[in-house]
Amino acid sequence: MSDTPEQELFSSAAITTFRLNGQFLAIAEEMARPAGITAAWWQVLGAVLREPLPVAGIAREMGITRQSVQRIADLLVDKGLAEYRPNPAHRRAKLVMVTDAGRAAIARINPQHAVLADRLTAELGVEQLASTVDALTKLAAALDAIAATES
């Protein structure tokens, strides 16, 4: 029994995404290391750079488990890179907020981040990179919509 063309496309999308995830994680670890943080720490700090969020909100935004975010948030707070703040919307679910030290760690990543962004843009071109980001965003939204109808 052979796969349908739709199954082949779905499998190719999944395999390519898994490969991209591994590539992005390896790049993120390399960039984060000199700043004294890990890719996972950077991911959680990045989620709260604009505004504080509860652990569950970070998990939803990042597509990782609440338990993983909680463990990382506790480490970040312990290291002084983030802090817990009261959440006016929910008494028990504290907000995670980046500290000045956390912002400084992220800022130390920025020069290498800019270099890699420029290299990727030079490789693909602005239009192709923007189109790729758009396609990935639509793919993520479609998978969210499918998951929502199944729960």
Buried (B, 14 or more C-beta within 10 A) or exposed (E): EEEEEEEEEEEEBEEEBEEEEEEEBEBBBEBBEEBEBBBBBBBBBBBBEEEBBBBEBBBBBBEBEBEBBBBBBBBBBEBEBBBBEEBEEEEEBBBBBBBEBBEEBBEBBEEBBEEEEEEEEEEEEEEEBEEEEEEEEEEEEEBEEEEEEEE
